[in-house]
Amino acid sequence: MNNRSGMALSNYLELIWYRSIAELKAEVARAYLGFIWWFLEPVLLMAVFYFIFATGLRGRGAEYAPFLRCGLVAFKWCTSSVNRASQWERGNLGIIQQVYVPKIVFMLTGLLNNFFKFIIILFMLGLFLSVYGNTPSIFWVAIPVLLISEFL
C-alpha cells in the first residue's frame, strides 16, 4: 500500500467512521421520506418480487416468502455495496485532488454506510421470519460468518 504520510490505514479508521456517519445524515436529509425510506425501499422491493414470482409465475410454496426475502436482503446489500464502491472516485474527486488520503478509505466508507442500512434491514427480516413462524435454529449461528464474508 502506498503510504506517503507514514500513517497506517488503522489511523484512518476514525475518518472512515465519521465520514460514514456524515454521509448517512446527509442522505437522510436529502431524501423526501428521510430515514423511513431505508425501511420502505426493501419492503417495496420484496413486495414487488413476491407479487411477480408468487402470483405471476405461480411459484408458490410454504416456505417461498421467507426464502425470497432472505435472498433479496443479501442480494440488495451486495449490489448496493458494489455499486457504491465502484463510484467512489467520481464522488470524492475534490477531496482526492486536495489532500492525500488512501483511496481505500472512500470505498470502506461506502461499504460501512451500506452495512448500517443492512443491519436495519436484517433486523426487519428477523422480525418477519419470527412473525411468519420461523423460529431461531442452529443455522442462525452462521449469520455472523455470512455477514463478515459478504462485507469482505
VENRAFEN-V671194 format. One record per residue. N is the residue number from 1. OMEGA is omega in whole degrees, -180 to 180 (none if undefined). Layout:
((N & OMEGA) (N & OMEGA))
This chain:
((1 & 177) (2 & -173) (3 & -174) (4 & -177) (5 & 179) (6 & -179) (7 & 178) (8 & 180) (9 & 180) (10 & 177) (11 & -180) (12 & -178) (13 & 178) (14 & 177) (15 & 179) (16 & -179) (17 & -177) (18 & 178) (19 & 177) (20 & 179) (21 & -180) (22 & 179) (23 & 177) (24 & 178) (25 & 179) (26 & 179) (27 & 178) (28 & -179) (29 & -179) (30 & -175) (31 & -179) (32 & 180) (33 & 177) (34 & -176) (35 & -178) (36 & -179) (37 & 178) (38 & 177) (39 & -173) (40 & -177) (41 & 179) (42 & 178) (43 & 178) (44 & 178) (45 & 179) (46 & 179) (47 & 179) (48 & 179) (49 & 178) (50 & 180) (51 & -178) (52 & -173) (53 & -177) (54 & -177) (55 & -177) (56 & -177) (57 & 177) (58 & 179) (59 & -175) (60 & 176) (61 & -176) (62 & -177) (63 & -175) (64 & -177) (65 & 177) (66 & 178) (67 & -180) (68 & -178) (69 & 179) (70 & 179) (71 & -180) (72 & -180) (73 & 179) (74 & -180) (75 & -179) (76 & 180) (77 & -179) (78 & -177) (79 & -180) (80 & 178) (81 & 178) (82 & 178) (83 & -178) (84 & -180) (85 & -180) (86 & -179) (87 & -175) (88 & -174) (89 & -178) (90 & -177) (91 & -175) (92 & -176) (93 & -180) (94 & 180) (95 & -179) (96 & -178) (97 & -176) (98 & -172) (99 & 176) (100 & 173) (101 & 177) (102 & -175) (103 & -179) (104 & 178) (105 & -178) (106 & 177) (107 & 180) (108 & 177) (109 & 178) (110 & 179) (111 & 180) (112 & 176) (113 & 180) (114 & 177) (115 & 177) (116 & 179) (117 & -179) (118 & 179) (119 & 178) (120 & -179) (121 & 178) (122 & 176) (123 & 178) (124 & 178) (125 & 177) (126 & 176) (127 & 179) (128 & -179) (129 & 179) (130 & 177) (131 & -179) (132 & 176) (133 & 178) (134 & 179) (135 & 178) (136 & 180) (137 & -179) (138 & -179) (139 & 179) (140 & 177) (141 & -179) (142 & -177) (143 & 178) (144 & 178) (145 & 177) (146 & 178) (147 & -179) (148 & -179) (149 & 179) (150 & 177) (151 & 180) (152 & none))
